[in-house]
Amino acid sequence: MAPDLDLLLRFVDGRNHHQGASHSVGAALIAGAAVMLLARAMGWARPPALGLVSAGAWGSHLLLDYLSVDTHPPIGIPLLWPFARGYFHFPWPIFLDIGRTLDWHTVRHDAVALAWETALVLPILLASWWLRRPPED
């Protein structure tokens, strides 16, 4: 969820920064490098692996946002920043959009969106967990 921390910038200057540079491959690489450097400085084991996992986790957020309906301009995410300009969105969204208000209609819609995401992603998570189990003797 770290890419969505850009929502907090609205409290700083009142502008919408959501789905800006934090929603890009460049930000995922920066996050991975930062975690790797922190892990190295802290003496943690396998800093490159931790950096790679962090960049991958950041990237998974980008993938889910890319595959979602987007109703708040600019439409899409700057996925390839800083390597390419423009906003990218999947032409056939799989996930529902998420509302940003607390009125009853939006909360109900977001609950349906969460249920839909869970129904799609949970089987993948369970399959990966099952495949990762050590073989039984």
Residue, then its C-alpha position, 0 to 999 in steps of 0.5 A: m500500500a506504500p504507493d498510496l501514501d501519496l494520498l497524504l500529500r493532499f494535507v500538505d498542499g491541498r492538491n491531488h497527488h494520487q497516482g503520480a510518480s509513486h505509481s511507477v516502475g521508477a518508484a518501485l526501483i527507488a523503494g527497492a534500492a532504499v530497502m537494500l541500502l537500509a538492510r545493508a546499513m542495519g547489518w541484516a542478512r541478504p540486503p539484495a534479496l530484501g530490496l528485490v522483494s520490496a520492489g516486487a511488492w511495490g510492483s504488485h500494487l502497480l499491477l493491481d492499480y493497472l488492472s482496475v477501473d479508474t474514474h479519477p483523472p488522470i485516468g491510469i498510472p504513470l507506470l513507466w516513469p521515468f522511462a516513458r511519459g504518459y498514463f497507462h490503463f488496462p483496456w479491460p479492467i478486472f478490478l472495480d474502482i475504489g471510492r474516496t468518500l465515506d457516504w453509504h453508497t461508496v462504502r457499500h461499493d468499496a465493500v463489493a470491490l474488496a469482496w471481488e478482489t479477494a475472490l480473485v486474488l485469494p485462490i492465487l495466494l492459496a495456490s502459491w502457499w500450497l506449492r511452497r509447502p515442503p514435500e511430505d515424506 
